Amino acid sequence: MAVTAVDSPLTRPRGAGRIVRRTFAVVLAVWFALPLLPLVLWSFADRWSFPSALPTEFGIRSLDQAIAFGAVPALGRSLVLGVVVAVAATLLGALAARALTFGAVPGARFVSVLLFAPIALPPFAAVLGVNIVLLRAHVPSAVGVAMVLTVMALPYTAFVMRTAYGAYDRSYEEEARLLGAGRLQVLRRVQLPLIAPALARAAFLAFLVAWSDYIVTLIVGGGEVVTLPIVVASAAAGLGNDAAVALMSLSAVVPPVLLLIGVLACGRRRPRTRKEVVA
């Protein structure tokens, strides 16, 4: 049975406050979108000579150059890598956070330090040592990159999920079990709906770690795993590739923005009431 929230004058946002929030949101959107304007201009500029403030010739030659650099398959590899790392790191982070929050792990402080260690270590120094181990163990390059990036994303997912489980009420699960629900039903009908916004935020952060990585993919991948950041860096190192670099950089912004919109939409969902959870 659904429960309808009552629109009370105490909970209804005031007009002035709503205007301030919307104005602030517009200012933030413009602030973050403004640096992308030069990329948009460069992406469709066939010629942009000094001292012209705007391109003198527009075209889509940059698209052909980006395809020639291998941007399309690199974009696909980056998406696959980001999804794999997001799923693995979110799952491991959620399991670790639940165990640490509810005291199911001996030496919880030491385990917490280990989880957050990747943030404290310089990436290039840690990766060089790990790469030697992976090479001697004959781990495939793609698998090694995904494993290392998952470890690097764990601190973020564990932190987000530990915060979520800190505010988690286990009495929902107890009531569901009293009503005859099994473990899978409790997980699917109770736990997952309650922590879904936190899972979305954790997955988003893990995806960003893998999506924007350059050092780990370059060293551990050994040239076999060519992602979009590597292609962009390679094109940027040459001369006369400004338009292609701008187009590829702009395409690298699209997936995280779409994911962020999805995360924000998930976070705006109305919290479920006790009656809705155990129904």
N, C-alpha and C positions, 0 to 999 in steps of 0.2 A: 504494500500500500504506500503510495507516494505521499510525501509530506510537503505541503506548499509553504514557503517562507512568507511571513507576514511583513508587508511593507509598512514599517513603523516610522513616524517622524524622527525617532531617535537614530534610526539606522539609515534613513534616506540622506544621500550626500547633499550638502548645501550648494546653491548655485555658484557662489564665489569660489568655493573649493574645487568644484568640477571644472570651472574655467581655468583655474590656475594649473590643475593637473594636465588638462588637455594642451594648454599653451606650453607647459614644460615638456610634454611628450613631443609636440611638434618641433620645438627647439632642439631636442635631442636627436630627432630623426634627421633634421637638416644638418646638424653638426656631424653626424656619422655618414651622411650621404654626400656631403660636400667634397670630401677627398676623392670620391668615385667619379666626379664630373670630369677631371682631366683624363681618366681612363676611358670614359665613354667617348670623349672627343678623339683621343689617340686611336681608339679601336677602329674608327671609320675615317681616319685621315690618311689619304694617299699622299698628301703633301702638306707639310706644315713648316713653313720657312720663317726664320727670324726676319723682321720683328713683328710678324702678324700675330694678333691676339687670338685668332681662331684659325683652324685649318683652311688652307687655300683650295684644297681639292678633297672631296669626299669619295669614298668607295669601299669595296669589300675585299680589297687585296689582302688585308690582314688575315681574313678567314683562310685563304689559300695558303698563306705562309704558316699559320698555326697548324693546319692539317699536315703540311709538309714536315713540320717539326715533330709530328706524332702526338698532338695534343688530345685527339679523340681517344685512342687506346689508353693514354696516360690518365685521362679523366676517368675512364672506366676502372682502371686499377685503383685509383685513389678512392673511388666510391666503394669498391668491394673491400678494400683494406679498412676504410673508415667504419663500414657496417660490421665487419668481423671484429674489430677491436672494440667497438661500442657494445656489441652483444656480450663478448667475453668479459670485458672489464666491468660492465654493469652487473652481470650475474655474479662474478667473484666479489665485487665490492659490496653488493647487497648481502650476500651470504656472510662475508666477514663482518660487516656492520651489525647485522642482527646478532651474530654470536658475541661480538664485543659488547654490544649494548645490554644484552640480557645475561651477561656473565657466564657464557658457556665455554669460554676459552681460558685455560690456565695461563698466567703470565700475560694478562691483557695489555699491560703497559708496554711490555717488550714487543708484542705483536703489533701494537699501534705504531711504535717507532719504526719497525720494519716496513709497515705499509706506507709510511710517509717518507722513507729513506730516498726513493727516487727523486723527490723534489730537492733534497739537499745536495745530491751528488751532481757534479758537472756532467751533462749528457755525453759529451765526446769522450771524456775519460772513462766513464762507466761502459760505454758501448764498445770501446776498443778492447777492453778486457773480456767482455761477454762475447764479442765476435770471435775471439780465439777459441773459446769453449765451444761455440756453435759449429765452427769449422771442423774442429777435431771430432765432434760428435756426428758429423755429416748430416746436420740439419739443413733441409732445403732453405734457400734464401727467403722465399716468400713466407714460409712458416716461421723462420727466425725473426723476420721483421715484425710479423703479427705478434709473436710472443713478447718481444722486447717492448713494443708499443703498448701492449696490454699492461705490462708491468708499470710502464711510465704513466698510464692513465689511471691505475688503481688508486693512488692517493686522492684523486679528485672524486671518483665514484664512491670510494669508501667514506669520504668526508660528507658528501651529500646524503648518502643513505644513512649514515650514523646520526646525522641531524634529524632525518625523517623518523628513524626508529626511536630517537629520544622523545619524540612527541607521540609515539604510537601507543594506543591503548589496547593491550592484549585481552581485555575483557570481552571485546568483540569476538575473538576466536573462541573463548571459553563458552560464551553464550551459543555460538554456532555448534560447538561440539555437544553441548547439552541438548540441543535440538536434533541431534542425530547426524550432523555433517561429518564426513570423513576428512582425512588430511588434504586430499586433492580438492575437495569442495571448499574447505576453509581457505586453501591457497588461492583458488580461482575466484571464489565469491566474496571473500572477506579481505584477505591480506593484499592481494594485487590491486583491487580497486582503491584501497586506502593509500597505498604508496605509489600509485601510478604517476602522479605529478613529479615525485622525487625520482622515480625511475627515468622519466623523460629528461629531467635536468641532468642526471648522471650520464645517460647515454649521449646527450648532446655534448657534454664536456669531453667524454671519451672520443667521440667522433672528431672533435676539433683537434685533439692531440694527434690522432693519426692523419687527419686530413692535411694539416699544416706542417707535418714533420718533414725535415730535410736531412738532418745529420744521421739519424738512425737508418733511414731508408738507403741513404748513399753508402754508408759503411757496411751495414749488415747485408743489404741487398746486393752489394758488390757489382752494381751495374745490370743485374738481371731483373730487378724490380724497379721499373721506371715509372714514377708517379708524376702528377702534374707539377708539384713544386720543383722537381728535378728538371723537367722540361723547361719550365719558366726560367730557372736559373741558368740553364744552358743557353737559352735564346737571349737572355739579357746580357750574357758575357760577350756576345758578338755585336757588330755594328750594323745599323740599318734595319734592326728588328723591332723597333719601338712599337709599331702598330700591332704586331703579332704578340709581343709581350703584354701590351695593354689589354688585348682581347682575351688572352689566356688568364691574365690576372683577374679580369672582370668575371670570367667564367668560374674562377675559383671562389668567388664571393657568393655565387648564387645558392649552392647547396646548403652552406651554413645558415644563410638568411632564411631559406625555406624551413629548415629544421627549427630555427629559433622561433619562427611564427607558429610552428606546430607545438613547440614546448609552451609558448605563452598561451596558446589556445587550451592546451591541456591543463595549465595552471589555473585558468579562469573557470574551470568546471566547479559547480557548486558542490561543496563537501557533502558526502552522504550522511544521513542521520542514522542513528542506531537501528531504528525500525526498518530502514531501507537495506541496511547491511545484512541483518539477520533474516530478512524476509525470504 
